[in-house]
Amino acid sequence: MKMIEESASLKATRGFAKILAVGIVLSVAAFSDIMYIQEMQKVFSKDPTLLLFCYLGAFTSFAAIGYLLLGKSAVFAPGGQMLASWIVFAAELIIATMNIILVFDSTHTGFLAAWAFISPATPVFHMVGVALIFFLDPELKEKHRDMELQSKLRQADRDYDHAVALARVEVKRKHLEFTMKELGTAINSSESQARISQHAHSMNDGLLTEMSGRAMPKDDDSNDRYYGRR
């Protein structure tokens, strides 16, 4: 029973220590953002609208630190994403430090003068860092691979449909060629020639009758010969 109580007490202490560590880190991040706002107020003191956007931009550092803490605790995957999170966390500390020093140094000479020129763009640095970590998420990479695979499968289906369509056209072309060949053979047969001859005589008789107004006498012998009668 005593061992269980000690374990529960130790677990509670560790939980409080984690909460305290997170609170300290976020407090420093908030302090850095407030110092950054002090610099922005010197520039936009007469324009409350732009100053409001500066406030929003300033607290991106606080949000970025919160994202890093939460991600490193439960979200980020080991490997490239975790390594990138450590690099971005170090960069966030450097940016916060430089912004705090910038407020308390009124001369802005040397390196601080260069940083005073760059510091207004610090929200962009926060965005780049967070975006880098976000796009290194293995789940996002797997999703992109799945999308790429689906795209390849759809393209393969389109290629198959195209090949089938071409095959159908080729079969139709060969069918037409064969049909034309057989028609030529059928026309040149003696039976077809006889029927064509008879049809031509019938057309000729019709034209002569129409032109002369007199019916042509029937040639029973020729008709009998055509139909095979004796």
Disulfide bonds with the S-S distance in Angstrom:
none
